[in-house]
Amino acid sequence: MTYNGSEIDLPVLHLVGEEADKLGLECYVIGGWVRDQILHRDSKDIDIVVVNSGKGNSSASGSPEGGLHLAEAVARRLGKGTHLSVFKTYGTAQVKNHDLELEFVGARRESYQHDSRNPIVENGTLEEDQNRRDFTINALAICLNKNRYGEMLDPFGGIEDIRQRIIRTPLDPNITFSDDPLRMMRAIRFATQLDFKIHPDTLEAIRRNRERINIITKERINDELNKIMLSQKPSKGWKLLDEIGLLPLIFPELAALKGVETKDGRGHKDVFYHTLQVLDNVANLQSNTTGEIEENGINTNDKIVKHQNANTLWLRWAALLHDIGKPRSKAWDPQAGWTFRNHNYIGAKMVPRIFTKMKLPLNEKMEYVAKLVDLHMRPINLIEDIVTDSAVRRLLFEAGDDIDDLMLLCDADITSRNAQKVERFHRNYELVRRKMVELEERDRIRNFQPPVMGDEIMQLLHLEPCSLVGELKNAIKDAILDGVIKNDYNEALAYLYKLAKERSLV
């Protein structure tokens, strides 16, 4: 069949076909780019597979050298601003020009050993190259040679699977997933990103082979998890991971949130499903306008607004982990029922251990997530009491520049089915926000440092470095946060001398 979509009629693809004809090679655009054109999704990475000319014969062999030569010829034609990278060890070459990226490789076949997902790669035919693809929707190939330009090769019904919105493997799914268990994660990721269903046979094969995930590195698993997290409805991926039994293997702490315990006829909500609702709520709150998310090199092509401080991905991780401490804090109180006291504090302490075990970044991203997990109950507790200036100042001070993210997370955490309760919470949060704006304009509390610092305290009071210096500095900070004095140097200095006089330091 011939693919008539206008997306294929790109000058750069005609150029590739022309250079391939000159070199006597067949070339095909293959894989994810083809799938995305059919789905009308943006995609900038184009994979080109090259075979020795066989005049359309699928048994013609792959041509790794031809792929390198074709890449060099295309780079020359594209000219200024084009960057060519050759990876002879892998038999691949990459051509970058402005916002386009072309990857050239000879057709290949793969075989696997049981204890590794790294394949033994040999030259293969186009048919063998399509056979090795993970899913039918990624096995589509379109010829770029002039006399066959636009001819679609769809040996596994990938076009129909796209129409039916189905994820299915080209060959026996048990072999597909046993050979490369990462494909199990990719199946769930594609189902989440594209809002497709996984074919029952494919789903059952993932369930049977789930233990094989243990040979995959945490880093590769995280790549897929982060793409799931950046999807428009990330809960779909986490529910699939739970349904097929992968969740306890890759994230047991999250799996531990599942279930409801009842005592004396009183139960608590299922924290797992509540957490996923909060995660989806955060995603929805970030989806009010268009724009592509790109975080640490991950581009989901989902139409989502970039959150104002570029913490889109990590705010979603904070949502996923906000109640992670509940299983460890759960207790029964005959009067109050089930309680989860200090679950935010316990959860914040768990974040570094989870990030370490899962090989997530141990930097300011982890600290950001831990901070939001720790603080996520503060606005809720605040609105249940009288909204005092002092409490709001302390929240502003501790949240700093992340206060807007914290409030967004708190909005997302409202999952009650009681409409009046939801309205009351949102109304009270607005009161807190107005109070924050008022106090920030007046007192400049966010990220402030006490106007009189430790070095000056030592100099003014003739003190050596000691714990007393820290106590005096903290006393000034607390006085400002409690509204005893303004965030002003002269008032802070006067307060310091008052404290010093009380302690007979002057």
Residue pairs with C-beta under 8 A, 6 or more apart in sequence:
1 151
1 152
1 154
2 150
2 151
2 152
3 34
3 142
3 150
3 151
3 152
4 150
5 37
5 38
7 37
8 29
8 37
8 142
8 150
12 78
12 97
12 100
12 102
13 29
13 46
13 144
14 144
14 149
15 74
15 77
15 78
16 27
16 48
16 70
16 74
16 102
16 144
17 27
17 143
17 144
17 145
17 146
17 149
18 146
19 70
19 73
19 74
19 77
20 26
20 27
20 50
20 70
20 144
20 145
21 145
21 146
22 73
23 66
23 69
23 70
23 73
24 52
24 53
25 50
25 51
25 52
25 53
25 63
25 66
25 69
25 70
26 50
26 51
26 52
26 53
26 54
26 56
26 60
26 126
26 143
26 145
27 48
27 49
27 50
27 51
27 70
27 143
27 144
27 145
28 48
28 49
28 51
28 126
28 141
28 142
28 143
28 144
28 153
29 46
29 47
29 48
29 141
29 142
29 144
30 47
30 48
30 49
30 129
30 130
30 139
30 140
30 141
30 142
31 47
31 133
31 138
31 139
31 140
32 43
32 45
32 47
32 138
33 43
33 45
33 46
33 47
34 140
34 141
34 142
35 137
35 138
35 140
35 158
35 162
36 42
36 43
36 301
37 43
38 140
38 159
38 162
39 162
39 194
41 301
42 292
42 301
43 301
44 99
44 100
44 101
45 101
45 103
46 100
46 101
46 102
46 103
47 103
47 105
48 67
48 70
48 102
48 103
48 104
48 105
48 144
49 62
49 67
49 105
49 106
49 107
49 126
49 129
49 141
50 62
50 63
50 64
50 66
50 67
50 70
50 104
50 105
50 106
50 107
51 60
51 61
51 62
51 63
51 66
51 106
51 107
51 125
51 126
52 60
52 61
52 62
52 63
52 66
53 60
54 60
56 143
56 148
56 151
58 125
58 126
58 127
58 153
59 125
59 127
60 125
60 126
61 107
61 123
61 124
61 125
62 106
62 107
62 108
62 123
62 124
62 125
62 126
62 129
63 106
63 107
63 123
64 91
64 105
64 106
64 108
64 123
65 106
66 106
67 91
67 92
67 93
67 104
67 105
67 106
68 86
68 88
68 91
68 93
68 104
70 104
71 84
71 86
71 93
71 94
71 95
71 102
71 104
72 84
72 86
72 93
74 95
74 102
74 104
75 82
75 83
75 84
75 95
78 95
78 97
81 97
81 98
82 95
82 96
82 97
83 95
83 96
83 97
84 93
84 94
84 95
85 93
85 94
85 95
85 96
86 92
86 93
87 93
87 94
90 105
91 105
91 106
91 108
91 121
92 103
92 104
92 105
93 103
93 104
93 105
94 101
94 102
94 103
94 104
95 101
95 102
95 103
95 104
96 102
106 123
107 123
107 124
107 125
107 126
107 128
107 129
108 121
108 122
108 123
108 124
108 128
108 129
108 132
109 121
109 122
109 123
109 124
109 125
109 128
109 129
109 131
109 132
110 119
110 120
110 121
110 122
110 132
110 179
111 119
111 120
111 122
112 118
112 119
112 120
112 178
112 179
112 180
113 120
114 178
115 215
116 215
117 179
117 180
117 181
117 182
117 215
117 216
119 132
119 179
119 180
124 132
126 141
126 153
127 155
130 139
130 141
130 153
130 155
130 156
130 170
131 139
131 170
131 171
133 139
133 170
134 169
134 176
134 180
134 183
134 186
134 187
135 158
135 161
135 167
135 168
135 169
135 170
135 183
135 186
135 187
135 190
136 156
136 157
136 158
136 161
136 168
136 169
136 170
137 158
137 161
137 162
137 167
137 168
137 190
138 158
139 154
139 155
139 156
139 158
139 170
140 152
140 153
140 154
140 158
140 159
141 152
141 153
141 154
142 150
142 151
142 152
142 153
143 149
143 150
143 151
143 153
152 159
155 170
156 168
156 170
161 167
161 168
165 194
165 195
165 196
165 197
166 196
166 197
166 198
166 199
167 187
167 190
167 191
167 196
167 197
167 198
167 199
167 202
168 198
168 199
168 201
168 202
169 176
169 177
169 183
169 202
169 205
170 176
173 201
173 202
173 204
173 205
173 206
174 205
174 208
174 209
176 183
176 205
177 183
177 184
177 205
177 206
177 209
177 212
178 209
178 212
181 209
181 212
181 213
181 215
181 216
182 216
182 220
182 221
182 224
184 206
184 209
184 210
184 212
184 213
184 244
184 246
185 213
185 216
185 220
185 221
185 224
185 225
185 246
186 224
187 198
187 202
187 206
188 198
188 206
188 224
188 228
188 237
188 240
188 241
188 246
189 224
189 227
189 228
189 231
189 237
190 196
191 197
191 198
191 236
191 237
191 240
192 228
192 231
192 233
192 234
192 236
192 237
192 240
193 227
193 228
193 231
193 300
193 302
195 232
195 233
195 236
198 206
198 240
203 244
206 244
206 246
207 244
207 245
210 244
210 245
210 246
210 249
211 249
213 221
213 246
213 249
213 250
214 249
217 359
218 357
218 358
218 359
219 359
221 250
221 358
222 358
222 359
222 360
223 298
225 237
225 250
226 295
226 296
226 298
226 313
227 298
227 300
228 234
228 237
228 238
229 237
229 279
229 313
229 316
229 317
229 320
230 293
230 295
230 298
230 300
230 302
230 304
230 312
230 313
230 316
231 237
231 283
231 300
231 302
232 283
232 287
232 302
232 303
232 304
233 280
233 283
234 276
234 279
234 280
234 283
234 316
235 276
235 277
235 279
235 280
238 247
238 254
238 276
238 279
238 320
239 276
241 247
241 250
241 251
242 255
242 258
242 272
247 254
247 255
248 255
250 358
251 358
253 324
253 350
253 354
254 272
254 275
254 320
254 324
255 272
256 327
257 270
257 271
257 272
257 275
257 323
257 324
257 326
257 327
258 270
258 271
258 272
259 270
259 272
260 267
260 268
260 269
260 270
261 267
261 268
261 330
261 338
263 332
263 338
264 334
266 337
266 338
267 338
268 330
268 337
268 338
271 323
271 326
271 327
274 323
274 415
275 319
275 320
275 322
275 323
277 415
278 319
278 322
278 323
278 409
278 412
278 413
278 415
279 316
279 319
279 320
279 412
281 319
281 411
281 412
281 413
281 414
281 415
282 315
282 316
282 319
282 408
282 409
282 412
283 304
283 316
285 408
285 411
285 412
286 304
286 305
286 307
286 312
286 315
287 303
287 304
287 305
288 305
289 305
290 303
290 304
290 305
291 303
291 304
291 305
291 306
292 299
292 300
292 301
292 302
292 303
292 304
293 299
293 300
293 302
293 304
293 306
293 312
293 313
295 310
295 312
295 313
296 313
298 313
304 312
306 312
307 315
307 405
307 408
308 404
309 401
309 402
309 404
309 405
311 365
311 368
311 402
311 405
314 365
314 368
314 369
315 372
315 405
315 408
315 409
317 360
317 369
318 368
318 369
318 372
318 373
318 376
318 405
318 409
319 409
319 412
321 347
321 350
321 351
321 354
321 369
321 373
322 344
322 347
322 372
322 373
322 376
322 409
322 413
323 340
323 343
323 347
324 347
324 350
324 351
324 354
324 373
325 340
325 342
325 343
325 344
325 345
325 346
325 347
325 348
325 349
325 350
325 373
326 340
326 343
326 347
328 343
328 346
328 350
329 339
329 340
329 341
329 342
329 343
329 346
330 338
330 339
330 340
331 338
331 339
331 340
331 341
332 338
332 339
333 339
343 377
344 373
344 374
344 375
344 376
344 377
345 374
347 373
347 374
348 370
348 371
348 373
348 374
351 366
351 369
351 370
351 373
352 362
352 366
352 370
354 360
355 361
355 362
355 366
355 369
356 362
360 366
368 402
371 399
371 402
372 402
372 405
372 406
372 409
375 395
375 398
375 399
375 406
376 406
376 409
376 410
376 413
378 395
378 398
378 406
379 395
379 406
379 407
379 410
379 429
379 432
380 410
380 413
380 425
382 391
382 392
382 395
382 432
383 425
383 428
383 429
383 431
383 432
385 391
387 428
387 431
387 432
387 435
389 435
389 439
389 483
390 481
390 482
390 483
392 432
392 435
392 436
392 439
393 439
393 443
393 445
393 480
393 481
393 482
393 483
394 481
395 403
395 436
396 403
396 436
396 439
396 440
396 445
396 446
397 445
397 446
397 447
397 448
397 481
399 406
399 446
400 446
400 447
401 446
401 447
403 436
403 446
407 429
407 432
407 433
410 429
411 426
411 429
414 422
414 425
414 426
416 422
416 425
439 445
440 446
443 480
443 486
443 487
444 487
445 480
445 481
445 487
448 480
448 487
450 473
450 476
450 477
450 480
450 492
451 476
451 487
451 488
451 489
451 491
451 492
451 493
452 473
452 476
452 489
452 492
452 493
452 496
453 473
454 469
454 470
454 473
457 463
457 469
457 472
457 473
457 496
458 464
458 465
458 469
460 496
461 472
461 496
461 500
461 505
461 506
463 469
463 505
472 496
472 499
472 500
475 495
475 499
476 485
476 492
476 495
476 496
476 499
479 485
479 492
479 495
480 486
480 487
480 492
484 495
485 491
485 492
485 494
485 495
497 506
500 506
